[in-house]
Amino acid sequence: MRVVVKIGSSSLTSETGHLRLDVIDAVVGQIAAVRALGHEVILVTSGAVASGVAGLGLASRPQDVLSLQALSAVGQPRLMAAYDSAFGSHSIVAAQVLLVPHDFVDRQQYLHARATVLRLLEYGCVPVVNENDAIANNEIRYGDNDHLAALVSHLVGADLLVLLTDTDGLYTEDPRVNPGARRVAHVAADDPLLTVTATEKGTERGSGGMASKLASARIASWSGVTAVIAAATRDGAVVSAVNGDDSTGTRFAPHDRNLSARKLWIAFAAETEGRIIVDGGARDALTGRGTSLLPAGVTGCEGSFEAGATVEIADDAGTVIARGMTTMSSAQVAGAAGRRTADLDPSWPTEVIHRDDLVVLV
């Protein structure tokens, strides 16, 4: 079995932002136990920014992107030094892998990243993956690396994604508020719980939340990967997840829908820059027949964007039904709305969004 394990900043660091070496040792010990059972493991870790805050002795975590990128450059070597020491105690070699969104969008970059990680597994290493925040040219996007972990699961063809967090799985309510909340043990591939509204807010030291975990579980499910959300503090959580133990966390079944990495990026990881409104006929064509979005079915456009932007597609009731990468700018979409292709400016694209760059979400 090939397993991706993800752990976030809130689990890895103390209130002051210092790395919790006891947690790192515990997680690495579980990974070593899983490897001893004959499985391959990739670790996706957060913690670079939080470690950088502590490294520079800052009183709080800044919010501007440039500072966060600088802090990640300070914290990343401290983070890897801790992992290198912990894995070394089990005679395992850790290998740093830093990825950016372009690695999942560009086909050549995707294949190169995949080949590198797989070769590291062949060498017997544990790839330790983080987003390359220090050089990313946009805001830190992945939601405490939850989305990144799900995309890495697709990248390497993983069998299982284990998301380690502060809560032992998905609950019927927030257990921190309602002690009577019940843990959900299983979520089917088409279960409405995969789209349930959950808290977006993470902790002071991280940027994730249960909503981010659910979105990542959905990415994994649509990649044909089983996902488990479990508590980082639970002894043997990773081993239990690998063994299919129902007493650990929440297990999300894989879907028979298997999207490409590019479409996964469009559907889940890319930030949307606008919204296109469509009529009932276009909705039926998109959701029922898998067509491209044509100008004739467009009734409105919101936001300002250029060609190539990722946008939401919503029906007249405001329900988001799809996401896609546009071939037109917002000005062109507004000008083409409701018109037949034959009536458009000959220099304009004939489709608003091609079906190869469109993902139906409902």
C-alpha positions as CSV (number, residue, x, y, z in Angstrom):
1,M,0.0,0.0,0.0
2,R,1.1,3.5,-0.7
3,V,0.2,6.0,2.0
4,V,0.3,9.8,2.2
5,V,0.3,11.2,5.8
6,K,-0.4,14.9,6.4
7,I,0.1,16.8,9.6
8,G,-0.5,20.5,10.2
9,S,1.0,23.4,12.0
10,S,-1.5,23.4,14.9
11,S,-0.5,19.8,15.7
12,L,3.3,20.3,15.2
13,T,3.9,23.5,17.1
14,S,3.3,24.9,20.5
15,E,1.3,28.1,21.4
16,T,4.6,30.0,21.0
17,G,5.2,28.5,17.5
18,H,8.1,26.3,18.6
19,L,8.2,22.8,17.0
20,R,6.8,20.1,19.2
21,L,9.6,17.5,18.9
22,D,7.5,15.0,20.8
23,V,4.8,15.1,18.2
24,I,7.3,14.8,15.4
25,D,8.9,11.8,17.1
26,A,5.5,10.2,17.6
27,V,4.4,10.7,14.0
28,V,7.7,9.5,12.6
29,G,7.5,6.5,14.8
30,Q,4.1,5.6,13.4
31,I,5.5,6.0,9.8
32,A,8.4,3.7,10.7
33,A,5.9,1.1,12.0
34,V,3.8,1.4,8.8
35,R,7.0,1.0,6.7
36,A,7.9,-2.1,8.7
37,L,4.6,-3.6,7.6
38,G,5.8,-3.3,4.0
39,H,4.0,0.0,3.0
40,E,5.4,3.1,1.3
41,V,4.8,6.4,3.0
42,I,5.0,10.0,1.8
43,L,4.7,12.7,4.5
44,V,3.2,16.1,3.8
45,T,4.0,18.6,6.6
46,S,3.2,22.1,7.5
47,G,5.0,24.1,10.2
48,A,7.6,26.1,8.3
49,V,6.0,29.5,8.8
50,A,5.1,28.8,12.5
51,S,8.7,27.6,13.1
52,G,10.0,30.7,11.4
53,V,7.9,32.9,13.8
54,A,9.6,31.2,16.7
55,G,13.0,31.3,15.1
56,L,12.9,35.0,14.8
57,G,11.3,35.5,18.2
58,L,8.2,37.3,16.8
59,A,5.3,37.9,19.2
60,S,2.7,36.9,16.7
61,R,2.2,35.5,13.2
62,P,2.1,38.2,10.5
63,Q,-0.7,38.2,8.0
64,D,0.9,39.7,4.8
65,V,2.0,37.3,2.2
66,L,5.6,38.6,1.8
67,S,6.3,38.2,5.6
68,L,4.8,34.7,5.5
69,Q,7.0,33.7,2.6
70,A,10.1,35.1,4.4
71,L,9.2,33.3,7.6
72,S,8.8,30.0,5.7
73,A,12.4,30.4,4.4
74,V,13.5,30.8,8.0
75,G,11.4,27.9,9.4
76,Q,11.8,25.3,6.6
77,P,15.4,24.2,7.5
78,R,14.5,24.1,11.2
79,L,11.5,21.9,10.3
80,M,13.6,19.5,8.1
81,A,16.4,19.3,10.7
82,A,13.8,18.0,13.2
83,Y,12.4,15.4,10.7
84,D,15.9,14.4,9.6
85,S,16.8,13.7,13.3
86,A,13.6,11.8,14.0
87,F,13.7,9.6,10.9
88,G,17.5,9.0,11.5
89,S,16.7,7.4,14.8
90,H,14.8,4.7,12.8
91,S,17.6,4.4,10.2
92,I,15.3,6.1,7.6
93,V,16.4,8.8,5.2
94,A,14.1,11.7,4.9
95,A,14.1,13.6,1.6
96,Q,12.8,17.2,1.2
97,V,10.4,17.9,-1.6
98,L,9.1,21.4,-2.1
99,L,6.2,21.9,-4.6
100,V,4.3,24.8,-6.0
101,P,0.8,24.9,-7.7
102,H,2.4,25.0,-11.2
103,D,3.7,21.5,-10.6
104,F,0.1,20.2,-10.7
105,V,-1.1,22.4,-13.6
106,D,1.7,22.0,-16.1
107,R,1.8,18.4,-17.5
108,Q,5.6,18.3,-17.8
109,Q,6.1,19.6,-14.3
110,Y,3.6,17.1,-13.0
111,L,5.3,14.2,-14.6
112,H,8.7,15.3,-13.4
113,A,7.5,15.8,-9.8
114,R,5.9,12.4,-9.9
115,A,9.0,10.7,-11.3
116,T,11.2,12.3,-8.6
117,V,8.9,11.2,-5.7
118,L,8.6,7.7,-7.0
119,R,12.4,7.4,-7.4
120,L,12.8,8.5,-3.8
121,L,10.4,5.7,-2.7
122,E,12.5,3.3,-4.8
123,Y,15.5,4.4,-2.8
124,G,13.7,3.7,0.4
125,C,13.4,7.3,1.5
126,V,10.4,9.0,3.1
127,P,9.7,12.1,0.9
128,V,8.8,15.0,3.2
129,V,6.7,17.4,1.2
130,N,5.8,21.0,1.8
131,E,4.6,23.8,-0.4
132,N,7.5,26.0,-1.5
133,D,6.0,29.1,0.2
134,A,9.2,31.1,-0.1
135,I,9.0,31.4,-3.9
136,A,5.3,31.0,-4.5
137,N,4.1,34.0,-6.6
138,N,0.6,34.1,-5.1
139,E,-1.0,33.8,-1.7
140,I,-0.5,30.6,0.3
141,R,-3.3,28.6,-1.2
142,Y,-3.6,25.1,0.2
143,G,-5.4,25.5,3.5
144,D,-2.7,24.3,5.8
145,N,-1.4,21.9,3.1
146,D,-4.6,19.8,3.2
147,H,-5.3,20.4,-0.5
148,L,-1.6,19.8,-1.3
149,A,-1.7,16.4,0.5
150,A,-4.7,15.4,-1.5
151,L,-3.1,16.4,-4.8
152,V,0.1,14.6,-3.8
153,S,-2.1,11.5,-3.2
154,H,-3.2,11.8,-6.8
155,L,0.4,12.5,-8.0
156,V,1.8,9.3,-6.6
157,G,-1.3,7.0,-7.1
158,A,-1.7,6.6,-3.3
159,D,-4.1,4.0,-1.8
160,L,-4.7,6.0,1.4
161,L,-4.5,9.6,2.6
162,V,-4.3,10.1,6.4
163,L,-5.0,13.7,7.5
164,L,-3.8,14.2,11.1
165,T,-5.5,17.0,12.9
166,D,-6.6,18.3,16.3
167,T,-10.0,16.4,16.1
168,D,-10.5,12.6,15.9
169,G,-12.5,12.8,12.7
170,L,-15.7,14.4,11.5
171,Y,-18.3,15.0,14.1
172,T,-22.1,15.7,13.9
173,E,-21.3,19.0,15.6
174,D,-18.2,20.8,16.9
175,P,-17.1,18.6,19.9
176,R,-15.4,21.6,21.4
177,V,-18.7,23.3,21.7
178,N,-21.1,20.4,22.2
179,P,-19.7,17.4,24.2
180,G,-22.6,15.3,23.0
181,A,-21.4,15.5,19.4
182,R,-20.9,12.1,17.7
183,R,-18.0,11.0,15.6
184,V,-18.9,9.9,12.0
185,A,-17.0,6.7,11.3
186,H,-17.7,6.3,7.6
187,V,-18.6,8.7,4.7
188,A,-19.7,7.2,1.4
189,A,-18.4,8.5,-1.9
190,D,-21.6,10.3,-2.7
191,D,-22.6,11.2,0.9
192,P,-23.8,14.8,1.3
193,L,-21.3,15.0,4.3
194,L,-18.6,15.6,1.7
195,T,-20.1,18.9,0.9
196,V,-21.3,19.8,4.5
197,T,-20.6,23.3,5.7
198,A,-17.9,23.1,8.4
199,T,-15.8,25.7,10.1
200,E,-13.3,27.4,7.8
201,K,-11.2,28.8,10.6
202,G,-8.0,27.1,11.6
203,T,-5.9,27.9,14.6
204,E,-3.6,30.9,15.2
205,R,-0.6,28.8,14.1
206,G,-2.3,27.1,11.1
207,S,-4.6,28.1,8.3
208,G,-6.7,24.9,8.0
209,G,-10.0,23.9,9.5
210,M,-12.5,21.0,9.2
211,A,-13.8,22.5,5.9
212,S,-10.4,22.3,4.5
213,K,-10.1,18.6,5.6
214,L,-13.5,17.8,4.0
215,A,-12.4,19.4,0.7
216,S,-9.2,17.4,0.8
217,A,-11.2,14.2,1.5
218,R,-13.3,15.0,-1.5
219,I,-10.3,15.6,-3.7
220,A,-8.9,12.2,-2.6
221,S,-12.3,10.5,-3.1
222,W,-12.5,11.9,-6.6
223,S,-8.9,10.6,-7.2
224,G,-9.9,7.0,-6.2
225,V,-8.1,7.4,-2.9
226,T,-9.5,6.4,0.5
227,A,-9.1,9.2,3.0
228,V,-9.0,9.2,6.8
229,I,-9.2,12.2,9.2
230,A,-7.8,11.3,12.6
231,A,-6.3,12.9,15.7
232,A,-2.5,13.6,15.6
233,T,-2.4,12.9,19.3
234,R,-4.0,9.5,19.1
235,D,-1.5,6.7,19.7
236,G,-1.1,4.6,16.6
237,A,-3.5,6.6,14.5
238,V,-1.6,6.1,11.3
239,V,-1.2,2.3,11.8
240,S,-4.9,2.0,12.7
241,A,-5.9,3.9,9.6
242,V,-3.8,1.6,7.4
243,N,-5.3,-1.4,9.1
244,G,-8.8,-0.1,8.5
245,D,-9.7,0.2,12.2
246,D,-13.2,1.7,12.6
247,S,-12.4,3.1,16.0
248,T,-10.0,5.7,14.5
249,G,-11.2,8.9,12.9
250,T,-13.5,9.2,9.9
251,R,-13.0,7.1,6.7
252,F,-14.0,8.5,3.4
253,A,-14.7,6.0,0.6
254,P,-13.1,6.5,-2.8
255,H,-15.3,7.5,-5.7
256,D,-15.4,5.8,-9.1
257,R,-15.0,9.3,-10.6
258,N,-11.2,9.7,-11.3
259,L,-10.3,13.2,-12.3
260,S,-7.0,14.3,-13.9
261,A,-4.6,16.4,-11.9
262,R,-5.4,19.4,-14.0
263,K,-9.2,19.0,-13.3
264,L,-8.6,18.4,-9.6
265,W,-6.7,21.7,-9.5
266,I,-9.5,23.5,-11.3
267,A,-12.2,21.9,-9.0
268,F,-10.6,22.3,-5.6
269,A,-7.2,24.0,-5.4
270,A,-7.4,27.1,-7.7
271,E,-8.7,30.4,-6.4
272,T,-11.7,31.6,-8.3
273,E,-11.5,35.1,-9.8
274,G,-15.2,35.5,-10.8
275,R,-18.5,33.9,-11.6
276,I,-20.4,33.2,-14.7
277,I,-24.2,32.8,-14.5
278,V,-25.9,30.4,-16.9
279,D,-29.5,29.6,-17.9
280,G,-31.4,26.3,-17.3
281,G,-30.6,25.0,-20.8
282,A,-26.8,25.5,-20.2
283,R,-27.1,24.0,-16.8
284,D,-28.7,20.8,-18.2
285,A,-26.1,20.6,-21.0
286,L,-23.1,21.0,-18.6
287,T,-24.4,18.6,-15.9
288,G,-26.2,16.1,-18.2
289,R,-24.2,15.9,-21.4
290,G,-20.7,17.1,-20.4
291,T,-20.6,19.9,-23.0
292,S,-18.5,23.0,-23.2
293,L,-20.0,26.3,-22.0
294,L,-21.1,28.3,-25.0
295,P,-21.9,32.1,-25.0
296,A,-25.6,31.5,-25.8
297,G,-26.2,29.9,-22.4
298,V,-24.6,32.7,-20.4
299,T,-26.9,35.2,-18.7
300,G,-24.4,37.2,-16.6
301,C,-20.8,37.6,-15.4
302,E,-19.5,38.7,-12.0
303,G,-15.9,39.9,-11.2
304,S,-13.1,41.0,-13.3
305,F,-10.7,38.4,-14.8
306,E,-8.6,37.7,-17.8
307,A,-8.6,34.7,-20.2
308,G,-7.3,31.6,-18.4
309,A,-8.8,32.5,-15.0
310,T,-10.6,29.9,-12.9
311,V,-14.2,30.9,-12.3
312,E,-17.3,29.5,-10.8
313,I,-20.3,28.6,-12.9
314,A,-23.7,29.1,-11.2
315,D,-27.3,28.8,-12.3
316,D,-29.9,31.5,-12.1
317,A,-30.7,30.4,-8.5
318,G,-27.1,31.1,-7.5
319,T,-26.2,27.4,-7.0
320,V,-22.6,26.8,-8.1
321,I,-22.7,23.8,-10.5
322,A,-19.2,23.8,-11.9
323,R,-15.8,25.4,-12.1
324,G,-13.6,26.0,-15.1
325,M,-10.8,27.9,-16.8
326,T,-12.1,30.5,-19.2
327,T,-11.0,31.1,-22.7
328,M,-12.4,34.7,-22.5
329,S,-11.9,37.7,-20.3
330,S,-14.8,39.0,-18.2
331,A,-15.3,41.8,-20.7
332,Q,-15.6,39.3,-23.5
333,V,-17.9,37.1,-21.5
334,A,-20.2,40.0,-20.8
335,G,-20.1,41.0,-24.4
336,A,-20.8,37.5,-25.7
337,A,-23.5,36.6,-23.2
338,G,-26.7,35.2,-24.8
339,R,-25.3,35.4,-28.4
340,R,-24.8,32.7,-30.9
341,T,-21.3,31.7,-31.8
342,A,-21.8,32.9,-35.4
343,D,-22.6,36.4,-34.1
344,L,-19.4,36.8,-32.2
345,D,-16.3,38.8,-33.1
346,P,-14.3,36.4,-35.4
347,S,-11.2,37.0,-33.2
348,W,-12.9,35.8,-30.1
349,P,-13.0,32.2,-28.9
350,T,-16.1,30.2,-29.8
351,E,-16.4,28.7,-26.3
352,V,-16.5,30.5,-22.9
353,I,-15.0,27.4,-21.2
354,H,-13.9,24.2,-23.0
355,R,-15.2,21.0,-21.5
356,D,-11.6,19.8,-21.0
357,D,-11.1,22.7,-18.6
358,L,-14.5,22.4,-16.8
359,V,-15.4,20.3,-13.8
360,V,-19.1,19.7,-12.9
361,L,-19.4,19.8,-9.1
362,V,-23.1,18.7,-8.6
